[in-house]
Amino acid sequence: MAGLKVAIIGANGKIGRFLVDYLKHDPTHFDTPLAIVRNAEQQEYFNKEVQIHASLTSIEHTSVKEVAAAIKGYDAVVFTAGAGGKGVERIFTVDLDGCCKALEACEVAGVNRFIVVSALKAEDRDFWWDIPGLREYYIAKRAADHDVRLSKINWTILQPGWLQDEPSTGKLTPLDQVEERIKVDKTIKRQDVALFIKEALLHEKETVHKTITLVNGDVPINEFITTL
């Protein structure tokens, strides 16, 4: 059986780079991933340094038709692109419209699996409305998630907590314990987000059509999957 062919939008981000590495080094389950990037420097990095194909397809500036052409023939698309704190306009063109554009491109290209990295409790305005500097970001994420849930393809929305760069723990908090956990610790390692994306790709039945909160905890990811 051939490995899953996965296209990663936002491959040059921190989570994206971890995910590329995980998929590239698991040839038993995955074909070589496709990095979808926004500039020539990023494309050169993936082509020469990582030695995988990179499509120069800016989610911000290209059309749905162009994105669909880039992902055609792939089994799944992971959307982990983000504005990276570069202003409100980019939040709405990348985190919101970019996500919606990628979703539409999947429908056009016949890609039936879509995983998006959103944000902790994005649907809960009471949670994020007064967080300094994050209101516009959360408005974009909430709206994008709404579009994803209306899609007819097999989607999964991941809502990680505050992202950290420390090494992976490989452990998460079960969903029925999340509310208590985030009262004291809202964090998750970026590497663990990438690791969970890999597992979600391998466990479509357990994760499809679900919104999944990700914060570090005490349960190994392979056990966490069985609780969904």
Backbone hydrogen bonds in HBPLUS format (Angstrom, degrees):
<---DONOR---> <-ACCEPTOR-->    atom                        ^
c    i                          cat <-CA-CA->   ^        H-A-AA   ^      H-
h    n   atom  resd res      DA  || num        DHA   H-A  angle D-A-AA Bond
n    s   type  num  typ     dist DA aas  dist angle  dist       angle   num
A0004-LEU N   A0029-HIS O   2.84 MM  25  6.28 157.5  1.89 144.2 136.6     1
A0031-ASP N   A0004-LEU O   2.78 MM  27  5.49 165.8  1.80 130.1 135.1     2
A0075-ASP N   A0005-LYS O   2.77 MM  70  5.13 142.8  1.90 134.0 146.5     3
A0076-ALA N   A0005-LYS O   3.20 MM  71  6.55 147.3  2.32 157.8 158.5     4
A0034-LEU N   A0006-VAL O   2.95 MM  28  6.32 161.9  1.98 151.0 156.2     5
A0007-ALA N   A0076-ALA O   2.97 MM  69  6.37 164.2  2.00 155.2 158.0     6
A0078-VAL N   A0007-ALA O   2.89 MM  71  6.33 160.6  1.93 162.5 168.9     7
A0008-ILE N   A0034-LEU O   2.83 MM  26  6.09 167.5  1.84 173.6 173.9     8
A0036-ILE N   A0008-ILE O   2.94 MM  28  5.78 163.6  1.96 154.6 150.1     9
A0009-ILE N   A0078-VAL O   2.83 MM  69  6.07 160.8  1.86 169.9 176.4    10
A0080-THR N   A0009-ILE O   2.83 MM  71  5.94 167.5  1.84 169.4 171.6    11
A0010-GLY N   A0036-ILE O   3.38 MM  26  6.34 169.6  2.39 160.8 160.5    12
A0013-GLY N   A0010-GLY O   3.10 MM   3  5.67 165.6  2.12 118.5 123.1    13
A0017-ARG N   A0013-GLY O   2.84 MM   4  6.02 157.3  1.89 154.1 158.4    14
A0018-PHE N   A0014-LYS O   3.24 MM   4  6.46 161.0  2.28 144.1 148.8    15
A0019-LEU N   A0015-ILE O   2.93 MM   4  6.18 160.9  1.97 153.4 159.2    16
A0020-VAL N   A0016-GLY O   2.88 MM   4  6.12 162.5  1.91 153.3 157.7    17
A0021-ASP N   A0017-ARG O   3.10 MM   4  6.27 162.3  2.13 146.0 150.4    18
A0022-TYR N   A0018-PHE O   2.93 MM   4  6.26 158.2  1.98 152.1 158.2    19
A0023-LEU N   A0019-LEU O   2.95 MM   4  6.17 169.5  1.97 160.9 162.5    20
A0024-LYS N   A0020-VAL O   2.86 MM   4  5.91 163.8  1.88 152.9 158.3    21
A0025-HIS N   A0021-ASP O   3.14 MM   4  6.15 150.2  2.24 143.4 149.8    22
A0026-ASP N   A0023-LEU O   3.16 MM   3  5.25 161.4  2.20 112.3 111.9    23
A0029-HIS N   A0026-ASP O   3.17 MM   3  5.91 140.2  2.34 117.9 124.9    24
A0030-PHE N   A0026-ASP O   2.97 MM   4  5.97 155.0  2.04 155.4 162.7    25
A0035-ALA N   A0053-HIS O   3.19 MM  18  6.50 171.7  2.20 156.0 155.5    26
A0055-SER N   A0035-ALA O   2.77 MM  20  6.21 150.1  1.86 157.7 167.9    27
A0037-VAL N   A0055-SER O   2.98 MM  18  6.18 162.2  2.01 157.3 163.0    28
A0057-THR N   A0037-VAL O   2.95 MM  20  5.85 130.3  2.20 154.1 168.3    29
A0043-GLN N   A0039-ASN O   3.11 MM   4  6.42 158.7  2.15 148.9 155.6    30
A0044-GLU N   A0040-ALA O   2.89 MM   4  6.08 158.1  1.94 148.6 153.8    31
A0045-TYR N   A0041-GLU O   3.02 MM   4  6.27 155.3  2.08 144.5 151.2    32
A0046-PHE N   A0042-GLN O   3.11 MM   4  6.44 165.6  2.13 156.7 158.0    33
A0047-ASN N   A0043-GLN O   2.93 MM   4  6.09 162.2  1.96 151.7 157.5    34
A0048-LYS N   A0044-GLU O   2.83 MM   4  5.81 168.9  1.85 154.1 157.1    35
A0049-GLU N   A0045-TYR O   2.76 MM   4  5.18 139.9  1.92 133.5 146.8    36
A0050-VAL N   A0045-TYR O   3.19 MM   5  6.66 152.5  2.27 145.8 153.2    37
A0051-GLN N   A0046-PHE O   2.80 MM   5  5.79 113.1  2.25 136.1 154.5    38
A0052-ILE N   A0046-PHE O   2.97 MM   6  5.72 166.0  1.99 142.3 146.6    39
A0057-THR N   A0055-SER O   2.96 MM   2  5.60 118.6  2.35 111.1  94.1    40
A0061-HIS N   A0058-SER O   3.18 MM   3  5.40 127.1  2.48 100.6 112.8    41
A0062-THR N   A0058-SER O   2.97 MM   4  5.72 146.4  2.08 161.7 163.2    42
A0067-VAL N   A0063-SER O   3.00 MM   4  6.33 159.0  2.05 152.5 158.3    43
A0068-ALA N   A0064-VAL O   2.82 MM   4  6.01 160.6  1.86 153.2 159.2    44
A0069-ALA N   A0065-LYS O   3.02 MM   4  6.24 147.7  2.12 140.1 148.3    45
A0070-ALA N   A0066-GLU O   3.16 MM   4  6.43 146.7  2.28 140.2 148.4    46
A0070-ALA N   A0067-VAL O   3.06 MM   3  5.11 120.3  2.44  95.3 110.3    47
A0071-ILE N   A0067-VAL O   3.13 MM   4  6.45 147.0  2.24 150.6 158.9    48
A0072-LYS N   A0068-ALA O   3.00 MM   4  5.85 122.0  2.34 143.8 156.1    49
A0074-TYR N   A0071-ILE O   3.05 MM   3  5.71 153.7  2.13 146.2 146.2    50
A0077-VAL N   A0113-ARG O   2.96 MM  36  6.31 153.2  2.03 145.8 152.8    51
A0115-ILE N   A0077-VAL O   2.96 MM  38  6.41 161.3  2.00 158.1 164.1    52
A0079-PHE N   A0115-ILE O   2.75 MM  36  6.17 163.9  1.77 162.4 168.1    53
A0117-VAL N   A0079-PHE O   2.97 MM  38  6.29 160.8  2.01 173.3 167.8    54
A0091-ILE N   A0087-GLY O   3.14 MM   4  6.47 145.5  2.27 143.7 154.0    55
A0091-ILE N   A0088-VAL O   3.08 MM   3  4.98 119.1  2.47  93.3 109.2    56
A0092-PHE N   A0088-VAL O   3.13 MM   4  6.49 156.0  2.19 155.0 159.4    57
A0093-THR N   A0089-GLU O   2.97 MM   4  6.25 145.9  2.08 144.8 155.4    58
A0094-VAL N   A0090-ARG O   2.80 MM   4  5.62 146.7  1.91 144.3 150.5    59
A0095-ASP N   A0091-ILE O   2.95 MM   4  5.18 114.9  2.39 120.8 137.1    60
A0096-LEU N   A0091-ILE O   3.25 MM   5  6.74 139.0  2.43 149.8 159.7    61
A0097-ASP N   A0092-PHE O   2.90 MM   5  6.04 173.0  1.91 150.7 151.0    62
A0100-CYS N   A0096-LEU O   3.06 MM   4  6.37 165.8  2.08 155.5 159.5    63
A0101-LYS N   A0097-ASP O   2.74 MM   4  5.84 156.4  1.79 149.6 156.7    64
A0102-ALA N   A0098-GLY O   2.94 MM   4  6.11 155.6  2.00 144.4 150.7    65
A0103-LEU N   A0099-CYS O   2.97 MM   4  6.22 155.7  2.03 148.7 155.4    66
A0104-GLU N   A0100-CYS O   2.93 MM   4  6.20 161.2  1.96 149.9 154.6    67
A0105-ALA N   A0101-LYS O   2.87 MM   4  6.08 151.2  1.95 145.3 154.1    68
A0106-CYS N   A0102-ALA O   2.96 MM   4  6.26 148.0  2.07 145.2 153.0    69
A0107-GLU N   A0103-LEU O   3.20 MM   4  6.59 154.5  2.27 146.1 152.2    70
A0108-VAL N   A0104-GLU O   2.98 MM   4  6.30 154.9  2.04 148.6 155.7    71
A0109-ALA N   A0105-ALA O   2.82 MM   4  5.96 160.1  1.86 152.8 158.2    72
A0110-GLY N   A0106-CYS O   2.91 MM   4  5.80 119.9  2.28 140.6 153.3    73
A0111-VAL N   A0106-CYS O   2.89 MM   5  4.73 148.4  1.99 140.3 143.8    74
A0154-ASN N   A0112-ASN O   2.97 MM  42  5.69 148.4  2.07 134.7 137.9    75
A0114-PHE N   A0154-ASN O   3.06 MM  40  6.23 160.7  2.10 140.5 142.0    76
A0156-THR N   A0114-PHE O   2.92 MM  42  6.42 134.7  2.13 155.7 163.1    77
A0116-VAL N   A0156-THR O   3.04 MM  40  6.49 161.2  2.08 166.0 172.0    78
A0158-LEU N   A0116-VAL O   2.91 MM  42  6.13 172.7  1.91 176.2 177.1    79
A0118-SER N   A0158-LEU O   2.62 MM  40  5.62 163.5  1.65 166.5 172.7    80
A0122-ALA N   A0119-ALA O   3.16 MM   3  5.47 129.0  2.44 149.8 137.6    81
A0120-LEU N   A0160-PRO O   2.95 MM  40  5.15 126.3  2.25 155.1 141.0    82
A0124-ASP N   A0121-LYS O   3.01 MM   3  5.42 162.5  2.04 116.5 122.3    83
A0127-PHE N   A0124-ASP O   2.94 MM   3  5.45 142.1  2.08 112.1 122.7    84
A0129-TRP N   A0125-ARG O   2.87 MM   4  5.36 154.9  1.93 160.7 159.8    85
A0131-ILE N   A0128-TRP O   3.12 MM   3  5.27 171.6  2.12 114.7 116.8    86
A0134-LEU N   A0131-ILE O   3.20 MM   3  5.76 168.7  2.21 138.5 138.7    87
A0138-TYR N   A0134-LEU O   2.93 MM   4  6.11 163.3  1.96 159.0 163.2    88
A0139-ILE N   A0135-ARG O   2.88 MM   4  6.15 153.9  1.95 151.6 159.6    89
A0140-ALA N   A0136-GLU O   3.04 MM   4  6.27 159.2  2.08 148.2 152.9    90
A0141-LYS N   A0137-TYR O   2.98 MM   4  6.29 161.5  2.01 149.3 154.6    91
A0142-ARG N   A0138-TYR O   2.85 MM   4  5.93 167.3  1.86 153.5 156.8    92
A0143-ALA N   A0139-ILE O   3.09 MM   4  6.22 163.4  2.11 146.2 150.6    93
A0144-ALA N   A0140-ALA O   2.94 MM   4  6.12 161.5  1.97 152.1 157.6    94
A0145-ASP N   A0141-LYS O   2.89 MM   4  6.04 165.0  1.91 153.1 157.1    95
A0146-HIS N   A0142-ARG O   3.08 MM   4  6.29 149.9  2.17 142.1 150.1    96
A0147-ASP N   A0143-ALA O   3.17 MM   4  6.55 155.1  2.24 147.7 152.9    97
A0148-VAL N   A0144-ALA O   2.97 MM   4  6.31 159.1  2.02 153.4 159.6    98
A0149-ARG N   A0145-ASP O   2.97 MM   4  6.24 158.9  2.01 153.1 157.6    99
A0150-LEU N   A0147-ASP O   3.13 MM   3  5.23 134.6  2.35  98.5 110.9   100
A0151-SER N   A0148-VAL O   3.04 MM   3  5.29 154.5  2.11 107.5 115.6   101
A0209-HIS N   A0155-TRP O   2.62 MM  54  5.28 148.3  1.71 165.2 175.5   102
A0157-ILE N   A0210-LYS O   3.03 MM  53  6.34 164.2  2.06 152.8 157.6   103
A0212-ILE N   A0157-ILE O   2.80 MM  55  6.21 162.8  1.82 166.9 170.1   104
A0159-GLN N   A0212-ILE O   2.81 MM  53  5.90 169.6  1.82 149.6 149.0   105
A0214-LEU N   A0159-GLN O   3.09 MM  55  5.87 162.9  2.12 117.3 119.4   106
A0161-GLY N   A0214-LEU O   2.95 MM  53  6.22 141.9  2.10 171.6 162.0   107
A0162-TRP N   A0186-LYS O   2.79 MM  24  5.82 135.0  1.99 133.9 142.2   108
A0188-ILE N   A0162-TRP O   2.97 MM  26  6.07 147.1  2.08 151.0 147.8   109
A0164-GLN N   A0188-ILE O   2.90 MM  24  5.98 142.5  2.04 147.4 150.8   110
A0190-ARG N   A0164-GLN O   2.81 MM  26  5.78 165.3  1.83 166.9 162.2   111
A0221-ILE N   A0170-GLY O   3.04 MM  51  5.94 145.7  2.16 153.3 150.6   112
A0217-GLY N   A0171-LYS O   3.30 MM  46  5.43 151.2  2.39  96.8 100.9   113
A0172-LEU N   A0219-VAL O   2.74 MM  47  5.22 158.0  1.79 147.1 145.8   114
A0219-VAL N   A0172-LEU O   3.03 MM  47  5.22 159.1  2.08 149.3 151.2   115
A0173-THR N   A0215-VAL O   2.92 MM  42  5.86 138.4  2.09 167.0 164.1   116
A0177-GLN N   A0174-PRO O   2.89 MM   3  5.46 161.0  1.93 119.8 125.8   117
A0178-VAL N   A0175-LEU O   3.35 MM   3  5.13 163.0  2.38  99.7 104.7   118
A0181-ARG N   A0177-GLN O   3.06 MM   4  6.25 158.5  2.11 150.7 157.5   119
A0182-ILE N   A0178-VAL O   2.89 MM   4  6.07 167.8  1.90 169.5 168.5   120
A0183-LYS N   A0180-GLU O   3.31 MM   3  5.50 150.8  2.40 101.6 110.1   121
A0184-VAL N   A0181-ARG O   2.97 MM   3  5.76 154.4  2.03 121.0 127.4   122
A0185-ASP N   A0181-ARG O   2.85 MM   4  5.90 154.6  1.91 150.3 157.7   123
A0216-ASN N   A0187-THR O   3.03 MM  29  6.38 161.5  2.07 145.4 150.7   124
A0192-ASP N   A0189-LYS O   2.95 MM   3  5.23 127.7  2.23 103.3 117.0   125
A0193-VAL N   A0189-LYS O   3.17 MM   4  6.65 145.8  2.30 148.2 158.1   126
A0193-VAL N   A0190-ARG O   3.08 MM   3  5.10 121.5  2.43  95.2 110.1   127
A0194-ALA N   A0190-ARG O   3.07 MM   4  6.46 161.8  2.10 154.9 158.6   128
A0195-LEU N   A0191-GLN O   2.94 MM   4  6.17 153.4  2.01 141.5 149.5   129
A0196-PHE N   A0192-ASP O   2.88 MM   4  6.05 152.5  1.96 142.5 149.4   130
A0197-ILE N   A0193-VAL O   2.95 MM   4  6.27 153.6  2.02 149.4 156.9   131
A0198-LYS N   A0194-ALA O   3.10 MM   4  6.42 160.4  2.14 150.2 154.3   132
A0199-GLU N   A0195-LEU O   3.14 MM   4  6.47 158.9  2.18 144.5 149.8   133
A0200-ALA N   A0196-PHE O   2.75 MM   4  6.02 152.1  1.83 153.3 161.9   134
A0201-LEU N   A0197-ILE O   2.94 MM   4  6.21 151.1  2.02 151.6 158.6   135
A0202-LEU N   A0198-LYS O   3.19 MM   4  6.52 143.9  2.33 141.1 150.8   136
A0202-LEU N   A0199-GLU O   3.11 MM   3  5.00 120.7  2.48  91.0 105.9   137
A0203-HIS N   A0199-GLU O   2.85 MM   4  6.01 124.2  2.17 139.8 155.6   138
A0207-THR N   A0203-HIS O   3.25 MM   4  6.41 136.1  2.45 145.2 157.1   139
A0207-THR N   A0204-GLU O   3.10 MM   3  5.22 134.3  2.32 100.9 113.6   140
A0208-VAL N   A0204-GLU O   2.83 MM   4  5.44 141.7  1.97 164.1 163.1   141
A0223-GLU N   A0220-PRO O   2.92 MM   3  5.38 131.5  2.16 111.7 124.8   142
A0224-PHE N   A0220-PRO O   2.87 MM   4  6.15 158.5  1.92 153.9 161.2   143
A0225-ILE N   A0221-ILE O   3.00 MM   4  6.20 156.1  2.05 153.2 157.0   144
A0226-THR N   A0223-GLU O   3.02 MM   3  5.34 124.2  2.34 103.0 116.6   145
A0227-THR N   A0224-PHE O   2.98 MM   3  5.36 151.9  2.06 110.4 119.2   146
A0228-LEU N   A0225-ILE O   3.26 MM   3  5.64 165.4  2.28 112.4 116.9   147
